[in-house]
Amino acid sequence: MKALKIGFTGFTSRLLFDESSKKMFGESKKLVIESAKPHKVEASEDFFDDSPGGVKRFNDLVEKWEDTRFDLIIIQSVGFGLGIGPIDIGMTQLNTPIVLWAVPEPELKEGGLLEKNSWCGVNMHSSHLYKLGIKYEYIYGTPGDKIIKSRLKDIVTTSAVIKTLRHSTIGSFGGRVPGYYDSNFDELSLRKAMGIKFEFIDLSEVLAEFDNISEKEAKEAADKIYFAKKINIDKYISNSVKLFIAIKKIVKRYDLSALSLKCWPDLQNLLDISACSVMGALGDENIPVSCEGDMLGAVSMLIFSLFSSDVSSLMDISDFNFKNNSLYIYHCGSCPTKMAETRTKIEHRPHSLLDNNPGIVSEFYLKQGKCGLIRLSEDNVYKGKYRMFFAEGEGIKGPHIRGNNLEIKLLNSDINKFIETIIKNGFEHHYAFGYNINKETLSLFCDWLNMDTFFIN
């Protein structure tokens, strides 16, 4: 993940703070710094009030911060007041999300006074930012609340993913496979939406690198890649390992974060192999690879991996169990072996679907547990706008067929709604699959990047 620069400050009316406010602001500052680690936080020494002196100090901060490119700014509404505050910061930190933090009112007492009116301040600030088109989020609670620490971590993670994508390059190796029109994508629209750069690499460059790899180099890497049970694959091992090494060298050359690969028919015709096991081996080294030239599939995988801090894979949805409210995901054997339910049951064997079974697939049943599917997709109505499909479920024990597969029982949703959402909204047929993804962070990510969400829950 890319390192973030985070700003933290606070505002109030000069009539609505006391010593307890100073204590809470200090504790909040400590929590922000702790929750943001390892990222750097630049915090104001104290909060600002709307007295003439407070306004001058605040204007000095705005001028100072204008020379710094923040990735995220957190503003605590210590108490109601200083309506200009978030506006001035937002207008000098364009495209930087602002988090508005409201704190609860102390216990209200009969005949007592309103002490903070903090939430009302956030209400006002959010209205200002909304009308100016400035991205924002809000949190509500004290620095001692567990939910605040959790939300801060989610917000920091989301900011880090967005910045990392903005500095990412994804490679298209060979374009897309024949007839897969839903693998097409608009390069400049995606660059504008997320900042991702793209490199288009002809397979001739891969083959040139392939030809420079010696049998000795291939043999040294073979046991690491094909470590499990081998079934009739000896004649494919050398070319498969050379392809793995060649792609890794090109990934390093272009500093790629992920890639899509035209895995058929060229590689079968030129090298007499399929690339499935190679793609899984690259995934095991934290290089997401989408098959069949699906570039938005590669972006979906990269997003999944960044949020989950884990490997991901590209899968088909193949069938349903309506009685069990579940679905079956499948692909031919390109998943990273880290996803295997049992590593001792992994089998490296010839492809089960292609003519003459060329090349090697890594076959295993995917591990069970909480999991998710996401798909980044272009909006067909508004050019340059994107949307995100997301469904979460529980991987359960089901039938194990050839390839990589898993039965997923949907959580908090109906399988009929799942099917209808995909078909009626024209989502593509590949989905990034993995474990440990957080719906809240993905939702915030979509909000800040102005994406429509199709979350099945």
N, C-alpha and C positions, 0 to 999 in steps of 0.2 A: 504493500500500500504506500502511496505517496504521503509525505509528511504534511500536516496541516498547520496553518497559522490561524489561531483562534483569538478573538477579542472578547473581553468580558467587562461590563460596566453596569451601572444602575442609576435610576432616577426616582425622584419623589417631589412632592410639594414641600415647601419649607414648613408647612403647617401640619404635615402628616408623617413625622418620624420622631423617634426618641432613641435612647441608648440601646433598646432591644433591636431596633432597626439596624444599627451599626454592627451589633453582634451577629445578626442573621446574615447581613451582607458579607461579613468576614468569613463566616462558615460556608456560605454559598461559593465564595471565591475559592476556598480550599477544595470544595467538592468538585468544582469545574476543573481545576488543575489536576486533581487526582483522576477524575473520570476521563480526561482527555489524553492521558499518557498513552503512548510516548510522544504525542503531539505537543507543540509549544503554545502556551497561552500568554497573551499580553493583557493584563488586567489593570484597570484604573485603581489607584490607591484607595479611593473611597467612592461612594456614589455622589450624585450631583442633585442639588435642589434648585428651585426656580427663583431664588434670590438673585439680585444683580451679580453678586460675586460668584454664585453657583453657575449662572448662565455663562459668565465669562470663562470660568474654568472649563466648562463643557465645550465651548467653542474652541478653546485651545486644544482640547483632546481631539475634536473632529479634524482640526487642521493637521495635527500630528499624525492621526491615523490615516489621513488621506494619502500620505506617502507610503502607506503599507498596504499590500494586497492581501486582505484577509480572505480565508476560505469559509469562515463561519463567525458570526458575531452573536453573543448571548447578552441580552439586556434584561436585567431584573427590574420589575416595577416594585421598588421598595415601598412606594406609596403612590397614590394618584398624583399626576402632575407632569410638568415639562413635556407638553404635547408635541413640541417640535423635535424632541430628542431622537427617536428612531427614524424620523423622516430625514433629518440632516445626515445621520450616519448612513442610512440606506441610499441616499442620493449621491453620496461620495464613495460608496462601495458597491457600485453597480454589479449585478449578478451574484452578489454575496448573500446567501440566506441569513435571515435574522431570526433568532429564537427569543420570543417574549416570555418572560418568567413571572407569573403571578404568585404571590404568597398569600396564605390564608389570613383572614382577620383573626386577631386574638379573640378569646371567648367573649361573645357579646353579653353585656350585663344590662339588666333592666335600669333604664335611666342613664346609662353610660354614654360614652362618646364613640363615634366611629374613628378608629385609630389609623387605618392604612388606606382602605378603599383601593387595594392593589389590583384586584381583578378588573374593576371598572377601568383602571388605567390601561390594562392590557387590551380590554375591549376597544378603547379609543384608538390605541396605537395600531391594533390589527386592522381597524377600519381605514386608517390612513395608509398603511402599507398595501392593503388590498386595492385601494383606488389608484395607487401609484404603480401597481403591477410589480411590487417588490416581493420576492419569495420570503415566506416566513413560516414559522411553526410556533406553538405555544406549549408551555408546561405549567402545571399548577401544583404547588406543594412546598413544604419546607425542605431545607437541605438534609434534614434527618429522615425524610420519607424514602423508603426503598424504591418506590416507583420513580422518584426524581432521578436517582442514580441510574436506574435502568434506562429511563428515557434519554438522559444525557449521553449514555454510551451508545444507544441506538442512533441518536442524531449525529454524533461524531463519526460512527461507522459509515452512515449514509454519506456524509460529506467526504469522507476518505475514498469511498467507492467512486463518487462522482468525479473527484479530482484525478483518481487513478485512471479512470476511463478517458479523461481528457488528455492524458499523457500516454495513451496506449496506441499501439499499431497492430493491426490484424492483417494477416496475409491470406490472400486467395491463391491457392496452389492449383493452377490449371483451369480455373473457372468452375462452372457447374456441370453436372452430368446431363445427358440428353433428356429433354422432356420435363425436367423438374422446374417448371416456370415459377413455382412458389419459392424457389431459392434465389430468384433475382432480387436486387436491392438497389436503392438510390444512394450512391456513395456520398454526394455532396449534402443531401438532406440529413444523412446520419452524422456527417462531420459537423454540420450546423447544430444539430440537436444535442450531441454528446461530446463533440471534439475529437472523436476517434479518427485516426489516420488509417489508410489502407495501402497495402502493397500488393500488386498483382504479379505473381511469379509464374512464369511459364514452366511447364513440366520439363522442357529442355534444360533449364537451369538445374532442376533436381537430378536429371539423368547425367548431366556433366559432373555434378558432385558425386553421384553414385559411382561413376566409372573411375573416380580417383581413390576409392576406398579399397584397400587391399584385403585379401582373404584373411590375413593374420589379424587385422584390425576388426574385421567382422566376427571372427571366431572368438576373440577376447570378450566381445560384448554379448555373444549369443546366450551364454548361460545365465546372464543377468535378466535378459528379456524372456527367454523360454526356460523358466526355472521349474515348471510343473510337469505333469505327465504329458509326454509327447506321443501322438498317435499318427503315424504315417506322414510326417512333415519334413523329414530330413532334406529332401531335395529343394524345399522352399526356404530353409533357414537362412542360408547365406544371402540371398537377394533381399529377404525381408529385413535382416539386420542392417544391410547396406542402405536400404531405404530409410530406416530409422536414423542412422548416423547422418545421412545426407540431409534429411529434413532438420535435424537438430543443428547442423552447421549453418543452414540457411536461416533458421530462427534466430541464431546468435548474430548473424551478419546484418539482419534487418531489425534486430531488437524487437522481435514480435512477442506480443502478450498472448496471442491465440491465433488459430488459423483454421481455414476450411480447406478440404482436400477433395479434388475430383478423383474419387477412389475407383471409379470404373467408367468406361471400359479400357482406358488407355493403359493402365498399369498391368492389366491382365494380358493385353496384346503385346506390350513391350517387354515386360519382365516376367510374365507368367506367374504373377502373385496377386493376391488381394492385400489391401493395406490395413485390414481390420485390426489385427493384433498389434501392428505398428502404431496405430492411432491410440490404442489402449495403453501401450508402453509409454508414449509421449504424455498421455494424461497422467500416468503414474509419476511423471517428473514435473507435474504441475504446468503442463502446456496443453490447454484445452484444444481439442481438434474436432471439428464438426465434419461429418461425412457428406459425400455427394455434393460438395461445393456450396453448402448452405451457409452463407455469410451471416445472416441474421441469427442463424442457429449458433454460430461461433460466438457472436456477441452475447446471446442468451446464456451460453455456457460460461463465458467470462464473468458476466454479472452474477450468475449463481455461485461460481467459485469464490469471487471476491466477498460476497455476503456470508457465505458459509465457512470460509477459510478451509475448504476441502475440495476434493476432485468432483467433477461433474461429467455427465455423458449425454449424448444426444439419442433420444429414443423415439420409437413409433408407439402409438396407442393402437393395439391390435384387436382387442375384444373386450367384452363386459360380462360380469356376473351380476345380473339384476337382483337376484335373491340376496346376494351378499353386499349389494351396493358398492361393487368394486370394479376395477378395470385391470387389464393386462397390458403391461408395457414390454416391448421387445426390441432388440436389434441383434444383428447377426454374429456379433462377437468382438465389438470394438470398445467395450467399456474398460476403464482402468481396473486392473486386478485388485486395487485397494477396495473396490466396491463388492468384492466377492463375499458371500455368506461364510464360506469355509475355504480357506486358501488351499487346503489339502485336496479339495475336489475340483480345482481348476484343471481344465484340459486344453492343451494346445493341439489343434487338429485341423484338417483341411476344411475349407468353406463348405457349408451345408446346402447353399442355394445356387451358387454360380455353376455354369457349365464346366464339366471336368474337374470341379472342386479345386481350383488353383489357390495357392497361398494358404495363410494360416489365420485362424480365428482363435480367440481365447474364450472358451465357453465355461460358464458358471452361472449359478443362481445368485441373484443379487441379494445382499443382506437385508434383513427385515428391520423395521423400526420406522420412526417418524420421517417422512420424506416429502418432497414437493416436485411439482412440474411448473416450469415457467416458459413463456414464449414472447419474445419481443417481435412486434409485427408492425408493418406500415399501415397507416390509416388510408383506406381506399377513397375516402371522401375528401379529406383535407391533406393536400400535398405537403410533405415535410413534417407531418404530425405522426406520432407513434403511440402505440397502445401496448399494454402488457396483460397477458393471460397468466393466472396463477391458481393452482389447486394444491391443497395439502392433504396428505393421507397417511395411512399406516401400512407399511409393507408387511404382508402376512405370508404365511406358508401357503403355497399354491403349487400347481403342476409345473414341473421343470421340463421345458422343451429345449431343443438345441438352440445354441446362441446364448444371449444374455436376456433374462426375463424376470419379471416380478409381478405378483398380484398386489394391487394397492387398494385398500379399503378407504373410501373417502371419509374425511372428517367433516362434520357439520354441513353436509350437503347431500343432494340427491343425484344419483347417477344420471337420471334423465335430464336434469338441468345442466349437468356437466357436458353431456353430448350435444344438447341443443345450443349451448353457448358457443361451442367450437364450430359446429356446422353452420349455424345461422349467421355467425359473424366472420366466416371465411378465414379462420386461423389456419396457418400452414401445418403440414403433417409431421413436423419434427418438434420435439420439446426437450429443453434442457432438464435433466433429472439429477437429483442429488439429495443430500441429507443436511439437516441442521440449518435450514433457511428460516428467517424470521419474517413473518408476514408484515409486522409493523415497520421494519426498516425498508422492505420492498415497497410498501405503500407510500412512505415518505419520499423515497427515491422517485417514484412515479409522479408524485405531486410536485416536487421541485423541478422535474424535467417536463412538466406539463403534458403528461401522458394520461390517456384514458385507461382505466383499470377494469379488467374482467376477472374479478377474484371470485372463485367458486366457494362460497361459504354462506 
